[in-house]
């Protein structure tokens, strides 16, 4: 990991009048937290690189952005891991659901981009169709992936 802490003050605190030995211990523990936070960011970056590959594979084969069975299994697995790690399983599930919703958003964007690029030009289509939609297809553009609760993990 590179040092990107320029401008970061690890001793920043609004606490006043605290004994120096208490502050020293507090800053030591916070330093560990700061290292863990940095590791989490890099781990999430690696996870999203992998999910981008999944998104491209799904788009290439016209698969849906979400996979509800996979998502349910992943949530159950991570809830169990959270319990083993003495982490609140509800918190772990909320965190994973947030990540999954971002993954689905990315997968949908990848799919939309690929579909727009790969769509053949239809000379019979025009913006002046009688129903006011290009190509006469009012449902074009795909479904809202967030409305169905579908997630990918």
Secondary structure, DSSP 8 states (H G I E B T S, - for coil): -----TT--TT-----S--HHHHHHHHHHHHHHHHHHHHHHHHHHHHHHHHHHHHHHHHHTT--S--HHHHHHHHHHHHHHHHHTT--HHHHHHHHHHHHHHHHHHHHHHHHHHHHHH----TT--TT-TTSSGGG-TTTT---TTTTT----
